[in-house]
Amino acid sequence: MTASSSRTTLTDWIDAHFDDEVAFLAELVRIPTDTPPGDNAPHADAVAEKIEALGWTVERYPVPRQTVLDYGMTSITNLIVRRRYAEGGPTVALNAHGDVVPPGEGWTRPPYGAQIEDGRMYGRATAVSKSDFATFFYAAQAIEALGLPLRGALELHFTYDEEFGGTLGPGWLLAQGLTKPDYQIGAGFSYNVVNAHNACLQFEVTVHGKATHGSIPETGHDALQAATVVLNAIYAEVPRLKTIRSGIAGIDHPTMIVGRIDGGTNTNVVPGKVVLKMDRRMIPEEDPAQVEADVRRMIADAVDGLPGIRVEVRRLLLAQALRPLAGQEKLVESLRRNAGEVLGEPITALGSQLYTDARLYSEHGIPAVLYGAGPRSVLESNAKQADEHLVLEDLRAATKVVALTLLDFLAP
């Protein structure tokens, strides 16, 4: 079989099995994995059973229950599917996450219905990133269906902790020494190869005051009023962050938001405690240690001198940036060439404002990029919003691109 005929046979196989791939994705979308609460082991078991039914071996790695509970989730089982071929080739890992943010409000279709309309499948995680469970599994089946003497190994990593930071997802598999691939492709979108992304710090800021009856507020110390001072300090910093520019194409500037506020006991009680949860995105050029010190100092300065007020700042997450490593350019070149051929247009290689599990592989010295099924931007797919959806032709195209890229790396 010539190289050209191999590629044609590969893409023809994906076309012939595309209805099966869509059905596979629909079944995964219909099983909720809202995180929080993060009771995700049942979804992993269902995925494993579907793959095992086709004769493939799936390794299941449940994270110890108490570790998961202490982390703030309910259950995690991560999956590895290993396909070992002849000696002399690299190990390529494909990773997608099955945990999702809760659907929220505003849906016009059932968030777990996997409803198909006008060539689009609607449902939570159709775009991010259960779609790439399908992309990667069917790409793997396609290259094996060729019957070529492949070299190296292919691993599918299906994990369940991305929304909480990945520490108990790919981070767990890597820390336990359960995997150490030579290359990694993470879930992404079809019209761009992501070669870098932002870092992220998240904090829980607890403002302590003294609760008292609402009719005599002067006898207490209003934690909400003090929290408002902290909020004003945070958002006063945002204009300055917009002046800090990244030199990486596709990445703009740092950001900072407060995503959640909890506090108070009742309408007629001066709040004694208010909790803010904040997110500070960092461009790859920033130093996380310096950024954290600056945030802590900003908050301390904001409440300095307020009587009866005490503030605690607890780091919830430090996600490092994804930075290029030697060898990444091979992934980028192959994906761009194959995607350009399949989609019929030039494909960019740009950084992303997001942070992802790919950086965990990079931290272990593994060249990593993001590529998978989806549109040109997160907003086009309503990812993490109401009516999230996936154009099914993007799923077909991405599966072909990933399969052709695996052929580049694993074929003789």
C-alpha positions in Angstrom: 0.0 0.0 0.0 1.5 3.4 -1.0 1.5 6.4 1.3 -1.1 8.1 -0.8 -3.4 5.1 -0.9 -3.0 4.6 2.9 -4.2 8.1 3.5 -7.2 7.6 1.2 -8.1 4.3 2.8 -7.8 5.9 6.2 -10.2 8.8 5.5 -12.6 6.5 3.7 -12.7 4.3 6.8 -13.7 7.3 8.9 -16.4 8.3 6.5 -17.8 4.7 6.5 -17.9 4.6 10.3 -19.0 8.2 10.9 -22.5 7.3 11.9 -21.1 5.0 14.6 -18.8 7.8 15.8 -21.7 10.2 16.2 -23.7 7.6 18.1 -20.7 7.0 20.3 -20.4 10.7 21.1 -24.2 11.0 21.8 -24.0 8.2 24.4 -21.2 10.0 26.2 -23.0 13.3 26.2 -26.1 11.8 27.7 -24.3 10.7 30.8 -24.0 13.8 33.1 -20.6 14.7 34.6 -21.3 18.0 36.2 -18.2 19.2 38.1 -19.0 20.2 40.9 -20.2 17.8 42.3 -17.8 15.8 40.2 -19.2 12.3 40.5 -17.5 11.1 37.4 -16.4 7.5 37.9 -19.8 6.2 36.4 -19.0 8.0 33.1 -15.5 6.5 33.0 -16.9 3.0 33.6 -19.4 3.5 30.8 -16.7 4.7 28.4 -14.5 1.7 29.3 -17.3 -0.7 28.7 -18.0 0.7 25.3 -14.4 0.4 24.3 -13.9 -3.0 25.8 -17.0 -4.2 23.9 -15.0 -3.6 20.7 -12.2 -5.9 22.0 -9.8 -3.2 23.3 -8.2 -3.3 26.7 -8.9 -0.4 29.0 -6.8 0.3 32.2 -8.9 1.9 34.9 -7.2 4.0 37.6 -9.6 5.2 40.3 -8.2 8.0 42.5 -8.4 7.1 46.2 -11.8 8.2 47.5 -10.6 10.4 50.4 -8.1 12.2 48.1 -11.0 13.0 45.8 -13.3 14.2 48.6 -10.6 16.3 50.1 -10.1 17.9 46.7 -13.8 18.9 46.5 -15.1 16.2 44.1 -16.9 13.0 44.6 -15.3 10.3 42.4 -12.7 10.1 39.7 -11.6 7.1 37.6 -9.1 7.9 34.8 -8.6 5.7 31.8 -5.7 4.7 29.7 -6.0 2.7 26.5 -2.6 1.5 25.4 -1.9 0.2 21.9 1.7 -1.1 21.5 3.2 -1.7 18.1 6.6 -2.7 16.9 9.8 -1.2 18.3 11.4 1.9 16.9 8.7 4.5 17.1 7.5 7.1 19.5 4.6 6.9 22.1 1.9 9.4 21.2 -0.7 10.2 23.8 -4.2 11.7 23.1 -6.0 13.3 26.0 -9.5 14.5 26.5 -11.5 15.3 29.7 -15.0 14.1 30.5 -15.8 16.4 33.4 -17.8 19.5 32.6 -19.2 22.6 34.2 -22.9 22.3 35.1 -25.3 23.3 32.3 -26.6 26.5 34.0 -29.7 28.3 32.7 -30.9 29.5 29.3 -30.9 26.2 27.3 -33.4 25.8 24.5 -32.5 22.1 24.0 -31.9 19.5 26.7 -28.4 19.9 27.9 -27.9 16.1 28.1 -30.1 15.2 25.1 -27.4 15.1 22.4 -30.1 16.5 20.1 -29.1 16.8 16.4 -30.4 19.7 14.3 -29.1 21.1 11.0 -25.9 19.1 11.2 -25.1 20.2 14.8 -25.2 18.1 18.0 -26.4 20.1 21.1 -25.5 19.2 24.6 -23.0 19.9 27.4 -19.5 18.8 26.4 -20.3 18.3 22.7 -17.5 20.8 22.1 -15.4 20.6 25.3 -14.4 17.9 25.3 -16.3 14.7 25.1 -16.3 15.3 21.4 -12.6 14.4 21.4 -13.2 11.1 23.2 -14.8 10.3 19.8 -12.2 12.0 17.7 -9.3 10.2 19.3 -10.9 6.8 19.7 -12.1 6.7 16.1 -8.8 8.0 14.8 -7.0 5.2 16.7 -9.4 2.6 15.2 -8.8 4.0 11.7 -5.1 3.7 11.7 -5.2 0.1 13.0 -7.8 -0.7 10.4 -5.2 -0.1 7.7 -3.3 -3.2 8.7 0.1 -1.5 8.4 3.1 -2.6 10.5 3.0 0.4 12.9 5.9 1.3 15.2 5.9 2.8 18.7 2.7 3.1 20.7 -0.5 5.0 21.0 -2.2 5.9 24.3 -5.7 7.3 24.8 -5.9 9.2 28.2 -9.6 9.9 29.2 -9.5 11.9 32.4 -12.0 13.6 34.7 -10.5 16.6 36.5 -9.8 19.4 34.0 -12.4 21.8 35.5 -10.7 21.5 38.9 -7.2 21.9 37.4 -6.2 18.4 36.2 -4.1 17.5 39.3 -6.1 14.3 39.8 -6.6 13.7 36.0 -3.5 13.7 33.8 -1.5 15.1 36.8 -2.3 11.9 38.7 -1.4 9.6 35.9 1.9 11.3 35.3 2.8 11.6 39.0 2.1 7.9 39.6 4.4 7.0 36.7 1.6 5.4 34.8 2.5 7.1 31.6 5.4 9.0 30.0 4.7 9.5 26.3 7.0 11.2 23.8 4.3 13.5 22.4 0.9 14.6 23.5 -2.2 16.0 21.7 -4.9 17.4 23.9 -8.5 18.2 23.1 -8.9 21.4 21.0 -10.6 22.9 17.9 -10.3 22.1 14.3 -9.1 25.3 12.6 -6.1 26.1 14.9 -3.3 24.2 16.5 -2.7 25.6 20.0 1.0 25.8 20.7 0.9 27.8 24.0 -1.6 29.0 26.5 -2.0 31.2 29.6 -1.3 30.3 33.2 -3.9 30.7 35.9 -3.9 31.4 39.7 -7.2 31.1 41.6 -7.7 32.3 45.2 -10.3 32.1 47.9 -10.4 35.4 49.8 -12.3 35.2 53.1 -13.1 38.5 54.7 -13.9 38.1 58.4 -15.8 40.8 60.4 -18.3 40.5 63.2 -22.0 39.8 62.8 -24.6 41.7 64.6 -28.3 42.6 64.5 -29.2 44.7 61.5 -30.8 47.3 63.7 -27.6 48.1 65.5 -24.9 47.7 62.7 -22.4 49.9 64.5 -21.9 47.1 67.1 -20.5 44.8 64.5 -17.9 44.9 61.7 -19.5 44.5 58.2 -17.6 41.9 56.2 -19.5 42.7 53.1 -18.6 46.3 53.2 -15.0 45.3 53.6 -15.3 42.8 50.8 -16.6 45.6 48.6 -13.3 47.5 49.2 -11.4 44.3 48.1 -13.6 44.1 45.0 -12.9 47.7 44.1 -9.2 47.1 44.5 -9.3 44.0 42.2 -11.2 45.7 39.4 -9.2 48.9 39.7 -6.2 46.8 38.7 -7.9 45.5 35.5 -7.0 48.5 33.2 -3.3 48.2 34.1 -3.4 44.5 33.2 -4.6 45.3 29.7 -1.4 47.2 29.1 0.7 44.1 29.6 1.0 42.4 26.2 2.2 38.9 25.4 4.7 38.3 22.6 2.9 35.1 21.6 0.5 35.3 18.8 -3.1 34.5 19.9 -2.5 35.5 23.5 -3.4 39.1 24.5 -3.0 40.3 28.1 -3.5 39.1 31.7 -7.0 39.2 33.2 -8.5 39.1 36.7 -12.1 38.5 37.7 -14.1 37.5 40.8 -16.3 34.6 39.8 -18.2 33.8 43.0 -19.3 35.6 46.2 -20.8 33.9 49.2 -21.6 35.4 52.6 -24.0 36.6 55.3 -26.5 34.7 57.3 -29.8 36.6 56.9 -31.3 39.8 55.5 -31.5 41.5 59.0 -27.9 40.5 60.1 -24.7 42.4 59.4 -22.5 39.9 57.5 -19.7 38.4 59.6 -18.0 36.6 56.8 -17.8 37.0 53.0 -15.9 34.7 50.7 -14.7 35.7 47.2 -13.3 33.3 44.6 -11.1 35.0 42.1 -9.3 34.0 38.9 -6.1 35.7 37.7 -4.9 34.6 34.2 -1.3 35.1 33.4 0.4 35.4 30.1 3.3 32.9 29.6 5.9 35.7 30.2 4.7 36.4 33.7 6.2 34.9 36.8 3.4 33.2 38.9 5.3 33.6 42.2 5.5 37.4 41.6 1.9 37.6 40.5 0.7 35.8 43.6 2.8 38.0 45.9 1.3 41.1 44.1 -2.3 39.8 44.5 -1.8 39.1 48.2 -0.3 42.5 48.8 -3.1 44.3 46.9 -5.7 42.6 49.1 -3.8 43.3 52.3 -3.4 46.9 51.4 -7.1 47.3 50.5 -8.3 46.3 54.0 -5.4 47.8 55.9 -6.8 50.1 58.7 -10.4 48.8 58.5 -11.4 48.2 62.2 -12.4 44.6 63.1 -11.6 43.2 59.7 -9.3 40.3 59.0 -8.6 38.7 55.6 -7.4 35.2 54.7 -6.1 34.4 51.2 -5.9 30.8 50.2 -4.5 29.6 46.8 -6.9 27.2 45.1 -5.0 26.6 41.9 -1.8 27.3 40.1 -1.9 26.1 36.5 1.3 26.8 34.7 1.4 28.1 31.2 1.9 25.8 28.2 5.2 26.8 26.6 6.8 25.3 23.5 9.3 22.4 24.0 11.7 20.9 21.5 9.8 18.4 19.4 6.5 20.4 19.6 7.2 21.8 16.1 6.9 18.2 14.6 3.3 18.0 16.0 2.4 21.5 14.8 3.8 20.9 11.3 2.0 17.5 10.9 -1.3 18.8 12.2 -1.3 22.0 10.2 -0.4 20.1 7.0 -3.0 17.4 7.4 -5.7 19.9 8.6 -5.0 22.1 5.6 -5.5 19.2 3.3 -8.7 18.0 4.9 -10.3 21.4 5.5 -9.0 23.0 2.3 -7.7 26.1 4.0 -4.6 27.3 5.8 -4.5 26.3 9.5 -3.0 28.7 12.1 -0.8 27.8 15.0 -1.6 30.3 17.8 -1.6 30.5 21.6 -4.8 30.5 23.7 -6.1 32.6 26.6 -7.4 29.4 28.2 -5.4 27.1 30.4 -5.7 23.3 29.9 -4.4 19.9 31.0 -1.8 20.0 28.2 0.5 22.1 30.5 0.8 19.1 32.9 2.4 17.0 30.1 4.7 20.0 29.2 5.7 20.2 32.9 7.0 16.6 32.6 9.1 17.5 29.5 6.6 16.1 27.0 6.0 18.3 23.9 2.2 19.0 23.8 -0.3 20.8 21.6 -4.1 21.1 21.4 -6.1 19.9 18.4 -9.5 18.3 18.1 -13.1 18.8 17.0 -14.6 22.3 17.1 -15.0 25.7 15.4 -12.6 28.6 15.1 -13.3 29.9 18.6 -14.8 28.9 22.0 -17.6 31.4 21.6 -18.8 29.9 18.3 -19.6 26.6 20.0 -21.2 28.1 23.1 -18.7 26.1 25.1 -19.5 26.3 28.8 -22.6 28.3 27.9 -26.2 27.4 27.2 -26.8 25.5 23.9 -23.3 24.3 23.6 -23.0 22.5 20.3 -20.7 20.8 17.8 -20.9 21.0 14.0 -20.7 17.3 13.1 -18.6 17.9 10.0 -15.9 19.4 12.2 -15.9 16.1 14.2 -15.5 14.2 10.9 -12.7 16.5 9.8 -10.8 16.5 13.1 -10.9 12.7 13.2 -9.3 12.5 9.8 -6.7 15.0 10.7 -5.7 13.3 13.9 -5.6 9.9 12.2 -3.4 11.2 9.4 -1.1 12.8 12.0 -0.9 9.5 13.9 0.0 7.9 10.6 2.9 10.4 10.2 4.3 9.5 13.6 3.6 5.7 13.8 3.8 4.4 10.3 7.1 2.9 9.0 
